[in-house]
Amino acid sequence: MKILPAISESSSVFSYNRFGVAGSDKLKVSQDGLNIVNTLREALTSVGFEPPFLLVGHLLGGLYAKLDARLYPNEVAGIVFLESSTTKRISLNEYQGQAVKTINIMFKVFDSLSSHKQFSEVNFVGKIIKSI
């Protein structure tokens, strides 16, 4: 966020939080990769941005930027990955100890009790990785 003002002096910049992230609107639909990419594209269109896009993905946003580029290769000029999640990094979960795996299962159970958390993007990361 600190670099956006400087970048916006020489380029058009669009920054947003996906639904359910950092105080944004609560989730109403599943936040799978396709919905996330389409939501971004709708937002870009609504404010008048046109391709080609230079996408910047932070953490899970890197996976979505990669998916966007695969779905719309003629509309993405490039991708910048900032501390981005990768398919290899996500697969590290397979090597977690039993205690961490148990805690993660407990969090999933608690999340399933919340009506809006069932749509959370973390529930769809595996599907996103398979699609890129």
Secondary structure as the mmCIF struct_conf table of DSSP 4:
data_model
#
loop_
_struct_conf.conf_type_id
_struct_conf.id
_struct_conf.beg_label_comp_id
_struct_conf.beg_label_asym_id
_struct_conf.beg_label_seq_id
_struct_conf.end_label_comp_id
_struct_conf.end_label_asym_id
_struct_conf.end_label_seq_id
TURN_TY1_P TURN_TY1_P1 LYS A 2 ILE A 3
HELX_RH_AL_P HELX_RH_AL_P1 LEU A 4 SER A 8
TURN_TY1_P TURN_TY1_P2 GLU A 9 SER A 10
BEND BEND1 SER A 11 SER A 11
TURN_TY1_P TURN_TY1_P3 PHE A 19 GLY A 20
BEND BEND2 VAL A 21 VAL A 21
TURN_TY1_P TURN_TY1_P4 ALA A 22 GLY A 23
HELX_LH_PP_P HELX_LH_PP_P1 ASP A 25 LEU A 27
BEND BEND3 VAL A 29 VAL A 29
HELX_RH_AL_P HELX_RH_AL_P2 GLY A 33 SER A 46
TURN_TY1_P TURN_TY1_P5 VAL A 47 GLY A 48
BEND BEND4 PRO A 51 PRO A 52
STRN STRN1 PHE A 53 HIS A 58
TURN_TY1_P TURN_TY1_P6 LEU A 59 LEU A 59
HELX_RH_AL_P HELX_RH_AL_P3 LEU A 60 LEU A 71
HELX_RH_3T_P HELX_RH_3T_P1 PRO A 73 GLU A 75
STRN STRN2 VAL A 76 LEU A 82
BEND BEND5 GLU A 83 GLU A 83
HELX_RH_AL_P HELX_RH_AL_P4 THR A 87 ILE A 90
HELX_RH_3T_P HELX_RH_3T_P2 SER A 91 TYR A 95
HELX_RH_AL_P HELX_RH_AL_P5 GLN A 98 SER A 112
TURN_TY1_P TURN_TY1_P7 LEU A 113 LEU A 113
BEND BEND6 SER A 114 SER A 114
TURN_TY1_P TURN_TY1_P8 SER A 115 HIS A 116
HELX_RH_3T_P HELX_RH_3T_P3 LYS A 117 PHE A 119
HELX_RH_3T_P HELX_RH_3T_P4 GLU A 121 PHE A 124
HELX_RH_AL_P HELX_RH_AL_P6 VAL A 125 SER A 131
#
